[in-house]
């Protein structure tokens, strides 16, 4: 038999019962929104979060006041990239530009990367450059704030001076730090490409190799080999660039401290990222390391040949894991 839908008769007319509606009822949805808003409000009243908001607000205000007071004096480094690429496109020497401009001081094979941006008029190019720096930094800061609000605020204050200086001059250092930041969230090939471009432009990002995902480190070696070939292919210009980078007078390079910002994702995504500053954990870690050394020495005294084989195997396993080879 086939089940029939119940019906009711009113004044000779038959009314079929409507099927039950599915989904969240409006009342339940309102209660859920109220509960979520209440939780967010309570979070805003946490002392540490309030302190983080105040610190970040003060940092933003300080940066805005400084950059606005500079007026038309900003963008000297960014203008050097813009002029250098345009000089190169016109057949000139980007390392010795004419006029009151700083020289382009990076690898010659990186010049094409700037071409789409350098084709813009300077006023538009500077707006795009500075806006991209600010927006990407705020995006990464928001990611870090959602995980560790107060720690993020403290790090922003520690890096505030080099951050303002970099936004003021338009130096590429912040974008390089953000590139290594992004390298920790993308696939291994793109990750390696971002790291090797940053390293080819300024050598400091080479120290951030260990913060790449394991598989990206392996691709990073391949990308570094490609960068070396490109350097050899442009060797005469590279010699000029190296000489200029070493001998060109520069102030104290505080902007290099911004590369520390690229390490934030690695620390923030670990369960206990700051164990090394925890006085309770340091004795335990030191004791475990001392015990490991004692075990290795004991094995070496008993059977040097066997200990060598075991040590080589352990090193091989660790090396494979470091490069994501299992």
N, C-alpha and C positions, 0 to 999 in steps of 0.2 A: 504493500500500500504506500501511497505517496502522501507525505505530511502536508497538511493544508494550513494556510495562515489564518489565525483566528479572525473572526469578523464580528462586527456589532451592527445591529439594525436600528436606525433612528428615523422615524417618519417615513418608513418604507424605503429608505436609502441604505445601501450597504457601504460601510466604511472599513477599509482594510487597515489593520494595525501597521503602523510605520516601523521599519526596522530600527534596531537600537543603534544610535550614533556611536562611533568609535572615536578615540583620541582623548586629549586632555580637556577637561571641562574648563570653561572660562574662570570659574571660581578657583579651581586648583591652580590654574596658570597664574592668577593674581597672587595667590598665597606663595607660590614658588618665587615670583619676582620680588615680593616683599621680603621673603626670607633671604634671598640673595643680596638685596640692597642692604638689609640689616647686617649681614655678615661683612659686606664691604665697609659699611660705616664703622663697625666695631674694629675692623683691621686698621682703619685710618686713625683710630684713637689709641693704637698701641704706641707706647713711648718711643721705641726704637724706630718705628715707621714714621712717626711724626718728626723725629730728629732727622731722619734721612730726607724727608720732604723739605725741611727747613734748609738743610745743607745744600741740597741740589738747587733749591730756589735761589739761595745766595750765590752759588757758583754761576748759575745762568745769568743773574743780574750783573755780576762782576764782568762776565764775558761780554755781555751786550754793551755795557758802559764803555769798556775799553775799545771795542771795535767801532762803536759809533763815534767816539772821540777822535779816532784816527782819521776819519774822513776819507779823503782821496789818496792817502799815503799807503793804503793796503794793497796787497797783491803783487809784491815785487817778484817773488819766486815764481808764482803762476805766470806772470807776464814774461819771465825769462823763457819758460817752456813755450809759450805762445809765439814769441818772437823767434825763438830758435827753430821751431818747426816751419814757420813761414819763410825764414831765411833759407832753410834747407830745401824747401819746395821751389824757391826761386833760384836754386843753384849756388847759394852762398855757403859760408862756413858757420854752422850754428854755434861753434865753440868760440868764435871771435865776432860777435855781432857788432854792427855799427850803431851808434847812438847810445843813450844813457840807459842801457839795459844790462842786466846780469847775463852771463853766458849760460848756455845749456851744458850741464856737466855730467850727463848720464850716457849709458852705452849707446853707440850710434844705431844699432839695430832696433832700439826701442823707439826711435823717432816716429815710425809709422803708427804706433799706438795712439799718439796725440793728434794725428791728422784730422779726424772728424771734428774734434773739439776746436782745434786751432783754426779751422776754416771759418768759424763764427767771428763776427765783429767782437772787438775786445770787451766792450761793455756787456754784451750777451754772454761771451765766454766766461768772464769773471763771475757773472751772476750764476751761471750753470755750475761752475767749479765750486764756488763757496757754498751754494745751496746744496750741492751733492754731498759735500763734506759734512755740513751741519745735519742734514736729514739722516745720513747713514750713521753718524755718531749717535744721534738721538735714538735711532732704531735699536742699535746695539745696547745703549744704556738702558732702554726700556726693558729689553730682554734680561739684562743682568739685574735690574731693580726688582723685577717680579720674583727672582729667586733669593737674593740677598740684598734687601733695600739699604741697610746701614753700611754694609761693606762696600756696596757700589758707590754710595755717596762719599765715603772716605777715599776711595781710589780716585774718583773724579776730582776731589780736592787736591790729592797728591799730584795728579797730572794736570791741574788747572793751568799753571803757568805755561808749560810747553803746549798745551791745547790752545790757549789763547794766542800764543806766538805763532803757531802753525796756521790757525784760521786767519790771523792778521796778514802773514806773508803769502799764504796760499801754497806753502810747501807741500810736496807730495807725500810726506812721511805719514800723515794721518790716513790717507787712502791706502798706503801700503800696509799699515797696521790693520785696517779694516779688511783688506784682501786676505791676510793671514787668518783673521777672525772668521771670514766666510769660508776659508779653506777647510775649516773643521766641521762644516755642515753639508758639504757637497760631495759628489762622487770623487773617487781617487784621482782620476785623470785631471779633472778641473781643479781639484785641490792642489795637485802638484804644479799645474800651470800657474796658478795664482801665487804660490810660494816662490817659484823660480823667477817670475817677473819681479816680485818684490825684492828678492835677493840680488837680481841683476841690476836693479836700480840703486839700491843701497845695500851694502854688505851685511848690515846688522841683522836683517831677517834670517840669515843663515842659522843664527842661534835658535830660531824658533822651529827648526826642523823636527825636534823631538815632540812638539805639540801637535803635529799633523797626525791624522789617523794612520794606523799601521800600514795599510795597503797604499795610502798616498805617499808614504815615505819611499816605498819601492819605486813608484812612478816618479817621485821627486828626483831620484838619481838619474833616471832616463831623461827627464826634462832638463836637469843640470848639464847632461852631456850635450843635448841639443843647444843649450845656451852657450856652451863652450865652443861648439862648432861655429855658431853665429859670431862669436867674439873673434875667433881666428879668421873668419871670412872678412871681417871689417877691422883687421889688426892695425893698419896705419892710423885710422881714425880713433881706434881704441887707445893707442899710445898717447895721442893728443888728449883724449878724455881723461886718462889716468893722470897725466902730468897736470892737467888743469884742476882735477879734483883734489890732488895732493897740495898743490902750491897756491891755489886761489885763497886769499885771506877770508876767513869766516869767523863769526863770533862763536861763543860757546854753544855747542849743539845740544840744547836742552830738548829739542824736538825729538831726538832719538828715544827719549824716555817714553814717548807715546807707543812705542812698540811693545811695552809692557801690557798695554790694553789688549793686545792680540792674545795674551795668555789667559784672559778672564774666562772664556768659555771652557777651557780645559779644567781650571780650578773650580768653577761654579757648577760643573756637571758631575763632580766627584762627591761621594757621600760625605767625606770629611776632608775638604780641600786644604785646610790650614792645619793639618795635624802636626806639621813641623814647627809650629809656633805654640803648640799646646804642651805645657810643662809636664803634664801627667803622661803624655804619650811618648815624649822624647826618651825617657829612661827605658821604656819597653822596646822601642825601636833600636836604641843603641845596644841593649842587651841581646836582642835577636841577632843583630849584625855581628857582635862579638862571639856569640855562640856558633854562628855559621863559620867564622874564621877558625875557631878552635876545632870544629869538626873537620874542616879541610886540612888543617895541620896534622891532626891525629891520623887521618887517612894517609896523608903523605908519608908520615913516619913508618906506618905499618907496611904499606905497599906503594912505593912511589909510582911504579908503572901503572898499576890499576887506578890510582888517584888521578894520574894524568889523563887516562882514557875517560874517566868519569867527568873530569873538569871540562874536557873538550866537548863531550856530548852535551853537558849542561850549557856551555857557551853557544853551541850550535842551535840548541832548542830555543834559547833566549833570543838569538839573532834572528831566527826564522819568525818567532812571535813578534819581534820588533818591526819586521817588515810585512807582517800579516800573512805569512806563508804557512801558518798552522804549526 
